[in-house]
Amino acid sequence: MQTVKEIMLVENVQIIDKAILPKNPIKPKKLMNIAIAGVLGLMLGVFITFIVEFLDNTIKSKEDIEKYLGLPVLGMIPDDKEI
């Protein structure tokens, strides 16, 4: 208190309460940070999946050929799952 009086040039310095150290750290809250990171990661993954699917302009079926190109389909190679 004497040092504070000398530095601040103030006469009426008092200690109101003693400082009490907390038993547990206040921050960072690890569980909350993990939960927020998980939710944001999930949302970002779903968002990127929808964007990639929305921007995919490849032709995948004979209906796409007829719709976008206006051409009739003469033949198709079957998708053989047993190979």
C-alpha positions as CSV (number, residue, x, y, z in Angstrom):
1,M,0.0,0.0,0.0
2,Q,2.9,2.3,0.7
3,T,4.3,1.8,-2.8
4,V,0.9,2.6,-4.3
5,K,0.7,5.8,-2.3
6,E,4.1,6.9,-3.5
7,I,3.5,6.0,-7.2
8,M,0.0,7.3,-7.5
9,L,0.5,10.3,-5.2
10,V,-2.7,9.4,-3.4
11,E,-3.2,9.3,0.4
12,N,-6.4,7.3,0.8
13,V,-5.4,3.8,-0.4
14,Q,-7.3,0.9,1.3
15,I,-7.6,-2.9,0.7
16,I,-11.3,-3.8,0.5
17,D,-11.1,-7.5,-0.1
18,K,-8.2,-10.0,-0.5
19,A,-7.9,-11.6,-3.9
20,I,-9.2,-15.2,-4.1
21,L,-7.7,-17.5,-6.7
22,P,-10.3,-19.6,-8.5
23,K,-9.9,-23.4,-8.1
24,N,-10.6,-24.2,-11.8
25,P,-9.6,-22.2,-14.8
26,I,-12.4,-20.0,-16.2
27,K,-11.3,-20.2,-19.8
28,P,-10.8,-22.1,-22.1
29,K,-13.8,-24.3,-21.8
30,K,-12.5,-27.4,-23.6
31,L,-15.8,-29.3,-23.8
32,M,-17.7,-26.2,-25.2
33,N,-14.9,-25.6,-27.7
34,I,-15.0,-29.3,-28.8
35,A,-18.8,-29.2,-29.1
36,I,-18.8,-25.9,-31.2
37,A,-16.0,-27.3,-33.4
38,G,-18.0,-30.5,-34.0
39,V,-21.2,-28.7,-34.9
40,L,-19.4,-26.2,-37.2
41,G,-17.4,-29.0,-38.9
42,L,-20.6,-31.0,-39.5
43,M,-22.4,-27.9,-40.9
44,L,-19.4,-27.1,-43.1
45,G,-19.2,-30.6,-44.4
46,V,-22.9,-30.7,-45.3
47,F,-22.7,-27.2,-46.9
48,I,-19.7,-28.2,-49.1
49,T,-21.5,-31.5,-50.1
50,F,-24.6,-29.6,-51.2
51,I,-22.5,-27.0,-53.1
52,V,-20.5,-29.7,-54.9
53,E,-23.7,-31.6,-55.8
54,F,-25.4,-28.4,-56.9
55,L,-22.5,-27.4,-59.2
56,D,-22.1,-30.9,-60.7
57,N,-23.2,-30.5,-64.3
58,T,-22.1,-34.0,-65.6
59,I,-24.5,-36.2,-67.5
60,K,-25.4,-39.3,-65.5
61,S,-28.5,-40.8,-67.2
62,K,-30.2,-41.1,-70.6
63,E,-32.8,-38.7,-69.4
64,D,-30.1,-36.1,-68.9
65,I,-29.0,-36.6,-72.5
66,E,-32.5,-36.2,-73.9
67,K,-33.2,-33.2,-71.6
68,Y,-30.0,-31.2,-72.1
69,L,-28.8,-32.2,-75.6
70,G,-32.2,-32.9,-77.2
71,L,-30.8,-36.1,-78.8
72,P,-32.4,-39.5,-78.7
73,V,-30.4,-42.3,-77.0
74,L,-29.5,-45.1,-79.4
75,G,-27.9,-47.4,-76.9
76,M,-26.5,-47.8,-73.4
77,I,-23.8,-49.8,-71.8
78,P,-25.3,-51.6,-68.8
79,D,-23.7,-51.1,-65.4
80,D,-22.5,-54.6,-64.4
81,K,-22.1,-54.8,-60.6
82,E,-20.7,-58.4,-60.6
83,I,-17.3,-57.5,-62.2
